[in-house]
Amino acid sequence: MPERQLHLGYMHWLNGTHWGGWRHPDAPTARAFELEYATKALRIVEDAKFDFFFLGDTLPGDIVGEQWITTHNTGRLEPFTLASQLALNSSRIGLVVTAHPTFYEPYILARLTASLDHLSGGRLAWNVVLGASDLAARNFSLPDLGGADRYGRADEFIDVVQRLWDSVEVGAYLQDKRSGRYLDDTKVHRLEWEGRHFQVAGTLPLERPPQGHVPLLYAGASELSRELTAKWADINFTGPATPEESIAFNTDVRRRAERLRGRTDPLFFLPGITPLVADTRAEAVELYEELNALLPFDDDLVEGDQDEAFWSGPEWAGISSGRGGLPRGVRSVRSLSERLGVDLRPLGIDGVVKPDTAERFDAYGRRLLAALGERTGRSVDGGSVRVRDLLGAATAGNFPLVIGTAGQVADTLIDWFERGAAEGFNVSTPYLWEPLERFAGEVVPLLQERGVYRADYTSSTFRGHFGLDVPAGRFAATASEGRSA
Ligand SMILES: Cc1cc2nc3c(=O)[nH]c(=O)nc-3n(C[C@H](O)[C@H](O)[C@H](O)COP(=O)(O)O)c2cc1C
């Protein structure tokens, strides 16, 4: 078996990542607030020996608006509470909780993560996020998320959290009945942190977590995100569109890590992907198009539901420049035309896009055509791209879909892995449950047969699955010199 093995995470989205997925006849009606729903997914992926079960978390500002797109945000249990239940219902798989530094104090986050790392036997990781809307910030007495300043706050936040994890060394709890010494106070290190954002003077009331430092995940590709990943993260799961883009991104972040960490710690890149598996490629494409037909579009499919003034206003400017799928209210040929720079309304929803029309598309339109071609094989030159296909691709969400037979999906993953474009993948599915069951039951065995994926767990900690050492505590060397602060 080759030494280098790929890693798999499962991103648990309530209804999957296709915005029409929840309406598929086989999709379950999501029971967001019942433990059984998440544990069903947990069982599937732990049986398939996944490295981790990933709980994303975006605090919404407006669940009424979000119901048309990010349905998972409209029904979410608090991630630490859910993860502690998932820990009880599993034994080997890693568990990733998501927490936004802007909405916590480092002390609270350090205590939550250290506690859950203890209770799960070293299976926890923390996904550091800085996204979500400014509206969400208003739930926290804040006018907004703080713009670019939130990256600086996150940087100091992580530093303080790691210091807190180190603050009580392993072995500090003596409980020596004979001598009457409960704590070895040489192993307890008070922080006297006076930073720009935080002032923290204490220690945690618990021993260093089993993993020393709970591993960190991060997604994001801007300059500031690259620096944050390079300085702190163990895993990045941003979703570049091609292996070439991925290699360029990974190389850049690793170079930064050398500068910022002073050493080349292992850094894992696990792009997010959404596989869609069927018996034949044609059936997989058919399923994708079936899902697109389930997208809730505007009532007036061609002209859209907005008045003329909307298209020159700030709301549309914001949506148009964003990278996400189109929200309800702008799911029409009109919005598509606005976005790709050519008026497609005269063609109607079933019109075929001709080469001379496609030539006038802007960069967004060209990317959409490329994604459509990869997903479905439809091409302008082949005369098979209808306006409906472009609208579906623009609305479905911009998740990197891998569509095909189990063999084709496995080949794509292995290709990325072997070319050094990825160390593995953070997998989500377009809807539940069948696409998840098929990935776990058909693609994973092929990866195992090809020798690139574990047949069984060899570890029961998050770090162990990735071969990451437990880092030495910053106070361990000075312990004999007594209490440091
Ligand atoms: C694949 C992916 C998943 C993300 N998941 C979340 C999330 O669950 N919650 C959240 O607040 N932000 C999430 N984000 C946003 C990131 O935390 C981060 O704020 C954003 O990507 C920063 O982007 P930039 O620095 O590249 O502009 C996610 C980003 C990506 C790329």
The ligand as an ORCA input file, in Angstrom:
! r2SCAN-3c Opt
* xyz 0 1
  C     -15.620     26.262      1.664
  C     -15.891     27.378      2.620
  C     -16.689     27.170      3.744
  C     -16.960     28.200      4.643
  N     -17.770     27.960      5.719
  C     -18.070     28.989      6.541
  C     -18.927     28.797      7.654
  O     -19.420     27.698      7.923
  N     -19.214     29.863      8.427
  C     -18.705     31.113      8.189
  O     -18.984     32.034      8.946
  N     -17.870     31.311      7.156
  C     -17.557     30.295      6.336
  N     -16.714     30.515      5.287
  C     -16.107     31.846      5.104
  C     -14.683     31.853      5.653
  O     -14.662     31.621      7.031
  C     -13.986     33.133      5.413
  O     -14.506     34.146      6.187
  C     -14.042     33.606      4.042
  O     -13.850     32.564      3.151
  C     -12.975     34.610      3.870
  O     -12.842     34.825      2.577
  P     -11.655     35.614      1.994
  O     -10.735     36.032      3.115
  O     -11.019     34.668      1.046
  O     -12.329     36.785      1.356
  C     -16.422     29.475      4.410
  C     -15.587     29.688      3.304
  C     -15.331     28.671      2.401
  C     -14.430     28.964      1.233
*
